[in-house]
């Protein structure tokens, strides 16, 4: 599963997660820094990414439009990049099962 990390997440997560989620990128790496949600959504859909975000807007959009793209919604308040990295590592199996479920639009992780 390739992850597209939203701008509310650190770009340092990409190399930290590369072994578990090969081909992942941060929005800033694909020319979408400060882009609106529509542009991020479209890019993720066209390039086979799941969006990882702390923004409820993407989860709401996924309910309205359905996948693709899939959305992994991180539901933690203020937390460090290391905590998010650990969360995405620890929940990898669940995230991969979510990817395989064609009907699930988003996964909430906390």
N, C-alpha and C positions, 0 to 999 in steps of 0.2 A: 504494500500500500504506500503510495506516494502522498506525503503530507504537504500542503501549502499553508505555511504559518502566517497568520494575519499580523498586521503591523503592531498589534498590542502584545505581541510575544517577541522575545529576543531572537535576533538572527543567529546568535551563538548556539541556538538549539539545533540548527541544521547539521553541522558537523558532529555534534554530540549524539545525534540520533541516526546518523547515516547507516550504521551497521544494521539497525533494526528496521528502518524505513528508507531503503535506498531510493534515490531519485527525488527526495524531498527538497523543498526550496522555501525561502522566505519571500514574501511579496516584494521586498526591495530588490531581490536578485532577479526578478522577472519583469522589472519595469513598472511595478504596481504600487510603489511607495506613495502613500497619500491618495491612492485611487479610491473611487467610490465602491460601494458594495457590489453594484452591478458588474463593474469591470472585473473584480476579484472573482465573483461567481462565474462569470462567463469564461474566464481564463481557466479556472479549476475544472469546469465542465469540459472544455475543449481539449485539455491536456491531461485528463485522467487523475486529477488530484482530489484528495479529501481536504476540506478546509478545516484547520484547527484554529480556534479562536476563543476569546473570553467574552465575545460580543453576542448577546442574545439575538440580535437582528438576524444573523445567519441561521440560527436554529429556527426562528420563526419563519423565515423565508423557506427553509427546507420543508416545513410542514405544509406551507401553501403550495409550493411548486413540486415538491418531491425530488428525489435524487435522479440523476446526478446533478451536482456533486453531493457527496456525503459530507456531513458536518460533525466534527468532534468538538463539543462545547465544553470548555474547561470552566467549571463552576467553583472556582476558589477565589477568594478575595485577594487581598494583597499577599503575594507569595513570590519567592525568589525564582530565578531561572532554573536553579538546581532542583527546586521542588517540582517544577513543571516537567523538567527532564525525567526525574524519578517517576513521576506520575505516568508519563507516556511509556516509560520502560516497563513499569510494573503492570500496566493495564494492556500491554501489547496483545495478549491472547484475546481479550475481550474486544479490542479494537479490530483485530483481524476477523473475528466472528461477525462483528457489526458490518464490516466491509462485504462479507459474503451474503448477508441478508439483503436481498434486493428490495425489500419493502421498507426497511428502516431508514428514515431520512436523516436522523441525527442521533448521536450518542452523547449523553451527559456524563461527564466524569468529574469527580470531586476529590 
